[in-house]
């Protein structure tokens, strides 16, 4: 069953969107594609939202994401966060149970 990982960064964070899009997300793609990462997209929210940025990452299954998050590449991917944000993200993962 496919899974979606949602990564959100809180409003008020210093956030370098250029770095995030040009360096971090390609790093995620490169390091986690072997774990059946299928796609990703990034949303930027208005100032009245509780979060400033959201990344939505699609994996073939929840187990694929769990393997990526516990694999040796995770340290590099998660260790890159201070290069673009001064706040830690909130990471939520779940199986897709409905879609249209």
C-alpha positions as CSV (number, residue, x, y, z in Angstrom):
1,X,0.0,0.0,0.0
2,X,1.5,3.4,-1.0
3,X,2.6,5.8,1.8
4,X,2.9,9.5,2.1
5,X,5.4,11.3,4.3
6,X,4.5,14.9,5.3
7,X,7.4,17.1,6.5
8,X,6.4,20.5,7.9
9,X,8.5,23.4,9.1
10,X,7.0,25.8,11.6
11,X,6.0,29.4,10.9
12,X,8.8,31.8,12.0
13,X,11.6,29.5,11.0
14,X,14.5,30.9,9.0
15,X,14.1,28.9,5.8
16,X,16.3,29.0,2.7
17,X,13.9,27.9,0.0
18,X,16.5,28.1,-2.8
19,X,18.8,25.7,-0.9
20,X,15.9,23.4,-0.1
21,X,14.8,23.1,-3.7
22,X,18.2,23.0,-5.4
23,X,20.2,21.0,-2.9
24,X,18.2,19.3,-0.1
25,X,15.3,17.8,-2.1
26,X,17.7,16.4,-4.9
27,X,19.7,14.9,-2.0
28,X,16.5,13.2,-0.7
29,X,15.8,11.9,-4.2
30,X,19.3,10.6,-4.7
31,X,19.7,8.9,-1.3
32,X,16.2,7.5,-0.9
33,X,15.3,6.5,-4.5
34,X,16.7,3.0,-3.7
35,X,14.0,2.8,-1.0
36,X,11.2,3.1,-3.6
37,X,10.8,6.9,-3.2
38,X,8.3,7.7,-6.0
39,X,7.8,11.5,-5.9
40,X,8.0,14.6,-3.9
41,X,6.5,18.1,-3.9
42,X,7.0,21.2,-1.8
43,X,4.3,23.7,-0.8
44,X,4.9,27.2,0.6
45,X,2.1,28.5,2.9
46,X,0.9,32.0,3.6
47,X,2.0,33.7,6.9
48,X,-1.4,32.9,8.6
49,X,-0.8,29.2,8.4
50,X,0.9,27.4,11.4
51,X,3.6,26.1,9.0
52,X,5.7,27.9,6.5
53,X,6.7,24.9,4.2
54,X,5.5,21.4,3.6
55,X,7.2,18.6,1.7
56,X,5.1,15.7,0.6
57,X,7.1,12.6,-0.2
58,X,5.5,9.5,-1.7
59,X,6.9,6.0,-1.1
60,X,5.8,2.6,-2.4
61,X,4.9,1.6,1.1
62,X,5.2,2.7,4.8
63,X,7.9,0.0,5.2
64,X,9.9,1.6,2.3
65,X,9.9,4.9,4.2
66,X,10.8,3.2,7.5
67,X,13.7,1.5,5.7
68,X,14.9,4.9,4.3
69,X,14.5,6.6,7.7
70,X,16.5,3.9,9.5
71,X,19.1,3.4,6.7
72,X,22.6,4.8,6.7
73,X,21.6,7.6,4.2
74,X,19.1,9.0,6.8
75,X,21.9,10.6,8.8
76,X,23.0,12.6,5.7
77,X,19.5,13.6,4.7
78,X,18.4,14.6,8.2
79,X,21.8,16.1,9.0
80,X,21.3,18.6,6.1
81,X,18.4,20.4,7.9
82,X,20.5,23.0,9.6
83,X,21.7,24.1,6.2
84,X,18.3,25.5,5.3
85,X,16.2,25.8,8.5
86,X,16.8,26.9,12.1
87,X,13.8,24.8,13.3
88,X,13.4,21.1,13.3
89,X,10.7,19.7,11.1
90,X,7.7,17.7,12.1
91,X,7.6,14.4,10.2
92,X,4.4,12.4,9.8
93,X,4.1,9.2,7.8
94,X,1.0,7.2,6.9
95,X,-0.5,4.8,4.5
96,X,-2.8,6.1,1.8
97,X,-6.2,4.7,2.4
98,X,-8.2,6.7,-0.1
99,X,-7.7,8.9,-3.2
100,X,-9.5,10.1,-6.2
